[in-house]
């Protein structure tokens, strides 16, 4: 009998052939069967059949009895160890060892094969034999059950593959400070198999130097609990191949799983990872839902749990991934991605106060696939940059007082074809950007701020590049969007921003429709809805801009320009009582572009100085406050109405005042200060409502009126009278008689009917020949009936 102090003392070069357990294992080696059902000493030759202690080339088979202990006195070595139909404990002295080239536990479909190591060192090393390695097979065949326990001061190591649940059911328990070291580890190797590895208790350790499959083609479970620790030096896959199922749990204070290479939760199969109650995981790359068709789920919760990664963390890499983080923990690392590759789908929920996701490089939701990230109930996220919808589709939701902050340039709807939706809702929910925010960079993006949520950024670009569309909606009392420096709504493409139902926008300089071909729209609607700008609002810079203020909304700022640069078109509508646009320095309606300001239903617009350029138009019913100089067009009313200039009014030689006259009244420009006139007066009438002969209309009033219109354009003859405080227009021509009013009394009635009957028949040129066919007949009679009653302005 030979004894070895360690495996490294072996120097053997043999060519072996694996034979059935009951046959000769290799040349010079035999299968020796343990014969003592009450246990005994490994080195006692009579305990084995055939007689003799298993040596280097022998197979040691233990499959008789039920529960007992085999004690080693010295170091030993065997070719293969088979344990079946028995529960046996090997006790090896602390400085001794047992060296093997293979182990098989649960070798047959009978009773389980259970093997425990209570002390000493056991190693499995192929030693370079040319035939296929024997490996470590636990639960070797379908229906077989194999179980291994490494406890106390025992150490089990192998440089070969471990098939934990080869085709049957296998388990390894490392407990009480035991140590397990493996190369390639497959838990649940074949379809239908099941493998479980448990590392439990302080000092219990598992180290894997090659890859790990938790659910290779079957079902695999890894449990690191109660202070156990594991280290994987090569990639680990939970749910490795299609159809496989893998589960891993790291639970309890001191429980640690360290991965110096990648981790896939759901590689091509279905994988699940739970980190809880103080468990800790650290890794390089993490992919949850890694491959096409895979499904991965991870749950990370506290208190005291940690999960760190040094490279990329992808939820939905190419498959479907779900991550739930809660209980006051922080997920932290280099780069986070949700919905990373094409066809992927990733969903992340970060929930609860002090629960956070932090990245030192970027956070990307919807890279090439579909991603959704929700921060709820006080959770937080931080990263240098945020991208929602890079090429794919992304959603980000902050609710319940959650916060997210980003220091670098961030993009929503980044590239062509991408879509992004970001929602910040609820009191205390805050999304902040210390640099520029692009809402619709090349793609389509919507940012919703509601229910008291807050969004702040350095500057904002809404609809930045060709083909993009960016929308910001601020809705509800307490909801606020703030851009600290210049912002663009429709930079090159289409942008829209709105404050409704008490929402607030705060900006520093805004261009609606910035570049040629762009379109920018802003809406402020409802009582308490506000837009405050500290520098200037451009409505149409080089592109097309529209501002609507309605139902009691208000806009305030230093300066406003409608139609700024050549080719621009700016339109502003201020509608309803309480609706207002106020400026502390100046309002320009058409600087070099085309500008239109419409006041409706008693609304107000104000500025110390109001300038209406040559392509500018001010119209409607409301109040314009300030010193107004018009080189463009002022047109009171939408039909007939009044504009009040609360201040002075100067109309230059190129300016015009447009007034509509009807039988019911005419438009009026009321000036509370001085009115200085020049330029053109354009009068118009409405068919069927022309003023009657001699009707007078006051078209302008002022504290004082000076100057006259250089030209008067009117469809009827009029007289214009200039008084010290008013301008009056008198109609010198009445409306043309209506067809059927033959007696010109303003009423089509019985006398007209009788006159038509008197002219009945051929009667060319008679006034009753309404259709001019030379015959007073049935068509003329129908015309008279169609106009029966009062006509014109009578």
Residue, then its C-alpha position, 0 to 999 in steps of 0.5 A: x500500500x502506498x501513501x501520498x502526502x499530496x497530489x503533487x508528489x505523483x509522477x505517473x504517465x499511463x494510458x488508461x481505459x474506463x471500464x465498468x465499475x465491476x471490471x478492471x479500471x485500467x491496466x494494473x487497476x481494479x474496482x475495490x468495493x467497501x464491504x463493512x456496513x458499520x464503517x472502518x479504516x480506509x487503510x484496512x485491506x480486509x475492508x475491501x473486496x477484492x482484498x487490498x486498499x484502493x491505490x492510484x489506478x484503482x476504483x474505490x466503490x462504496x455502496x453497501x450499508x446505510x450510514x457510517x464513517x470511513x476514517x483515513x489514517x494517511x494520505x491516499x490516492x485512487x483513480x475513481x471514487x463511486x458512492x451509491x446507495x449509501x450515506x458515508x462520511x470520510x474523515x481525513x486527518x488535517x494534514x492528510x489528503x485523498x487524491x482522485x481523477x474522478x468522483x461519481x455520486x449517485x451512480x445508479x438509479x437506486x438510493x441516493x449516494x451521499x458523501x460527506x468530508x469532515x476534515x482533510x483535503x480531497x482533490x480531483x485532478x485528471x493528471x493529463x491522461x489522454x482518455x476523456x476525463x472522469x470528472x466529478x459527476x454527482x447524480x450521474x444518470x437520470x433518476x440517480x441522486x448524488x449529494x456531497x457535503x464539505x464541512x468543518x476543516x475539509x477542503x475539496x478541489x478539482x481542476x476538472x469539470x463538475x457536473x452537479x446534476x449530470x443527468x440526475x439530481x445532484x447537490x453540494x453543501x459547503x458548511x461550517x467553514x468547509x472549502x470547495x474549489x472547482x474549475x468548470x461547474x455545471x449545475x443541472x447539466x443535461x435536460x431534466x437534471x437538477x443541481x444545487x450548490x449551497x455555501x453556508x456559514x462563516x468561513x465556508x468558501x467556494x472558488x471557481x477558476x473556470x466557467x459556471x453554469x447554474x442550469x446548463x441544460x437542466x435546472x440549477x440552484x446556487x445558494x450563498x447564505x448565512x455568511x458563506x462566500x463564493x468567488x468565480x474567476x470566469x463567467x457565470x451563467x444562470x439559466x445557460x442554454x435554451x430550456x434551462x432554468x437557473x436560480x441563485x440566492x445571496x442572502x444574509x450578512x457576510x454572504x458574498x459572491x465575487x465575480x471577476x468576470x461576467x455574470x449572465x442572469x438568463x443567458x439563453x434560458x431562464x435565470x433568477x438572482x436574489x440578493x437580500x438581507x445583507x448579501x453582497x455581490x460584486x462583478x465586472x459585466x452583468x447581463x440580465x436577460x443576456x441572449x435572444x429568447x432568454x429571460x432574466x430576473x434579479x431582486x436586490x433588497x436590504x438592509x445592508x445588501x450591496x451589489x457593485x459592478x466594474x463595467x456594464x450592467x445591462x437589464x435586457x441585453x438581448x433577451x428579456x430582463x427584469x430588475x427590482x431594487x428596494x429596501x434602502x440599498x444602492x446598486x452601483x458601478x460603471x455603466x447601466x443599460x436597460x434594453x441594451x441590444x436589438x429585440x431586448x426588453x428590460x424593466x427596472x424598478x428602484x423603490x423606497x427611500x435611500x434606495x439608489x442606482x448610481x453609475x460613474x459613466x452613463x445610464x441608458x434606457x432603451x439603447x437598441x431595444x426597449x427599456x423601462x426604468x421606474x424610480x418610486x417612493x423616494x428612490x434615487x438615480x445618478x450618473x454623468x449622463x442619461x439617455x432614454x431611447x438611444x436607438x430603441x424605445x425608452x421610458x423613465x418614470x419618477x414618482x412618489x418623491x424620487x430623484x434623479x440627477x445627471x451632470x453631463x449632456x443628456x438625450x431623450x430620443x437620441x437617434x433616428x427612429x428612437x422614442x422616449x417618454x419621461x414622466x416626473x410626477x408627485x410632490x418632491x419628485x425631481x429630475x435634474x440636469x447640470x448640463x444640456x438636455x435634448x428632448x428629441x435629439x434625432x428621435x421622438x421624445x416627450x417629457x411629462x412633469x405633473x402632480x408637483x414634480x420638478x425638472x431642471x436643466x442648464x439648457x433645453x433643446x426640444x426637437x433638435x435635429x432633422x426628423x426629431x420631435x420634442x415635447x415638454x408638458x408641465x401639468x398641475x399646481x406645483x409642477x415646474x420645468x426650469x431651464x437655467x440658460x438659453x433654450x430652443x423649442x424646435x431647434x431644427x425640427x419640431x418642439x412643443x412646450x406647455x404649462x397647464x392646470x397650474x403648471x409653471x415654466x421658468x426659462x432664461x431665453x427661449x426661441x420657438x422655431x429657432x432655425x429655418x424649417x423648424x416649428x416651435x410651439x408653447x402653450x400656457x393654459x388655465x388659472x395659475x399656469x405660468x411661464x416666467x422668462x428672465x431675458x427674451x422669448x422669441x416666437x419664430x426666430x428663423x423658423x415658425x413659432x406659436x405661443x398660446x396663452x389662454x383661460x387665465x394663463x400668464x407669461x411674463x418676461x423682460x422682452x418678447x419678439x414675434x417674427x425675429x429674423x428674415x423668413x420667420x413666422x411668429x404667431x401669438x394668441x392671448x385668449x380670455x379674461x386673466x390671460x396675459x403676456x407681460x414684458x418689463x422692457x419691450x415687445x416687438x411684433x415683427x422685427x425682420x420676419x412676420x409676426x401676428x399678435x391676437x388678443x381675444x375676449x378681454x386678454x392683456x399684453x403689456x410692455x413699456x415699449x411695443x413696436x409693430x414692424x412692417x410685417x406685423x399684425x395686432x388684432x382682436x379684442x383686448x388690451x395692449x399696454x405700453x407706448x405703441x409704435x406701429x409700422x405694420x397693421x392694427x386690426x381691432x376685432x376678429x369680426x367687430x371688436x375693440x382693442x384698447x391701447x393703454x398708453x400712447x399710439x403712434x402710427x407711422x407712414x407705413x402703418x395701417x389701421x384696419x376697421x370693419x364697418x357693419x350695419x350693427x357697428x364698427x371696430x374701435x381702437x381706444x387709446x388712453x394716451x395720445x394718438x398720432x396718426x399717419x399711414x393708411x386707414x383701411x375700411x371694409x364692409x360685410x356683404x349683406x350687413x353694409x352700413x346705411x347711408x349717413x351712418x357714423x362710426x367712431x373708429x378711434x379715440x384718444x386723450x388727444x388725437x393728432x395727424x391724419x391718415x395719408x390714405x383711406x381705402x374703402x369699398x363705399x364712399x365715406x367721410x373721415x372727420x378728425x376731432x381732438x379726441x376721436x376719428x369718425x367715419x360717416x357712410x356716404x353710400x348705403x347698401x345696394x337694394x336687396x333682390x326682391x326689395x322692389x320699393x327699396x323700403x328695406x323689407x321684401x313684402x306684399x308690395x314687392x310681390x304685387x309689383x312682380x305680378x304686375x310685371x309678369x311675363x316677357x319684360x326685359x330690363x324690368x327691376x323684377x327680372x332678377x335673373x336678367x333673362x328678359x322674363x319675369x317668371x317663376x325663378x324671379x318669384x322664388x328669389x323674392x320669396x327667398x329674401x322675404x322680410x327685412x333686409x340690409x341694416x334696416 
